[in-house]
Amino acid sequence: GGITQRIGAHEVQLEKGSITFIDTPGHEAFTEMRARGSQVTDIVVLVIAADDGVMPQTRESIDHARAAGVEIVVALNKIDKPNANPDMVKKQLAELELLPEDWGGQTIVVPTAAKKGEGIKQLLEAILLQAEMMELKANPNRSAEGVVIEARLDKGMGPVATIIVQKGTLKIGDNLVAGTSYGRIRSMKDPRGNTIQSALPGHAVEVHGLNSVPMAGEKFNCLTTDDAAKELVEHRLDEIRKQTSPETKKSVTLDDIMKGICSGETKDLKLIVKADTQGSVEALKASLENLTDQVVAVKVILAGTGGVTSNDVNLALASGAVIIAFNVRPDSKALEEAQTSKVDIKFYDVIYNCLEDMEKVKLCMLDPTEVEKVNGQAEVRQIFNVSRIGTIAGCGVKSGKIVRNSMVRVIRDGAVVYTGKLKSLKRFKDDAKEVAAGLECGMSVEG
């Protein structure tokens, strides 16, 4: 209790030092912070209920923490409940490659009962121990640098930003620049609302005096003069204008990664694997990771069943990964986001083809890509069985258009269940050459 506050950060003072907790604004925002190049946290505290065990959102949190390269400490909460089963949770963690220390692994797992306050002291000590092992250090005798974790427009005070100081000492009167926002710091408050004059590395503060509201996840730094701050912001605005032109949009494609490997800039081939069954997921993950050699490390940062989602695209963008879709397809929102952010989704239905392509990427020999054009998507709303013709799908066209004699895929729960040719396309009782989005039609597929 007391950690989730308006400021989004809270400090706990202990004999050996202080810990700053950040209340992250959801998993997706955590990834987006990472995508903007912000290494916000040093340690992630993963809270797992001893009676519920590892939930889908827990797995998601682990994937995001790993993608950001952050150490994980587990708080095993609700151990006071009669149906608590700590061993079950530890077994689930071990399966996710987070082997607890008492099982011979490296992951610190602290049993807690938050309502009673049990284990909280031990958890804080475990975090400090982890920080000590990581040798987290910063120089306070320099100009301040850090990251914005939250920002808002206050009616009385104007733009207000919550920031974490990562290097140097931040003082009232400093000229601060965060992204395209800048200003002279007029006042600073700590997480308890007390006005302070300076903030050391690791501390969270609320600052007033910026000309606009910065983005959460933006890096900030301090410059010597107001003119220098304005000049830097103007330069950044020019860069943004250039980057938003169609030719310079950021992309995460196999070709880009291959060029990086060939030039020696890239040492990792990061992949997100989605497949139709758990067996396929495990086989693909193991086979892909076996491609690792002394030059290039093949890393599967997320492997799971089901269609490609927006969250997978976000994670790929954040970590510079390519998505492997084995017998599955993205939903319309994920496909749109992947096309906008130019994230590569590679589709396969034979494992060897996938492994062959990844091997070629490592050896800089990948052939030009065949691009598949999707004409449209339709949703089956009713099934009609006609004796001489077979099964007809009564459909609503959701996007694009359905064209007669096209190749079609039947997709159920994100997985491809059938691929074939469109045998007939009708609007009411009449044959149709094509049917556009928003209209209904009848379709039958060969076989």
Secondary structure, 3 states (H helix, E strand, C coil): CCCCCCCCEEEEEECCEEEEEECCCHHHHHHHHHHCCCCCCCEEEEEEECCCCCCHHHHHHHHHHHHCCCEEEEEEECCCCCCCCHHHHHHHHHHCCCCEHHHCCCEEEEECECCCCECHHHHHHHHHHHHHHHCCCCCCCCECEEEEEEEEEECCCEEEEEEEEEECEEECCCEEEECCEEEEEEEEECCCCCEECEECCCCEEEEEEECCCCCCCCEEEEECCHHHHHHHHHHHHHHHHHHCCHHHCCCECHHHHHHHHHHCCCCEEEEEEEECCHHHHHHHHHHHHCCCCCCCEEEEEEEEECCECHHHHHHHHHHCCEEEEECECECHHHHHHHHHHCECEEEECCHHHHHHHHHHHHCCCCCCCCCCCCCEEEEEEEEEEECCCEEEEEEEEEEEEEECCCEEEEEECCEEEEEEEEEEEEECCEECCEEECCCEEEEEECC
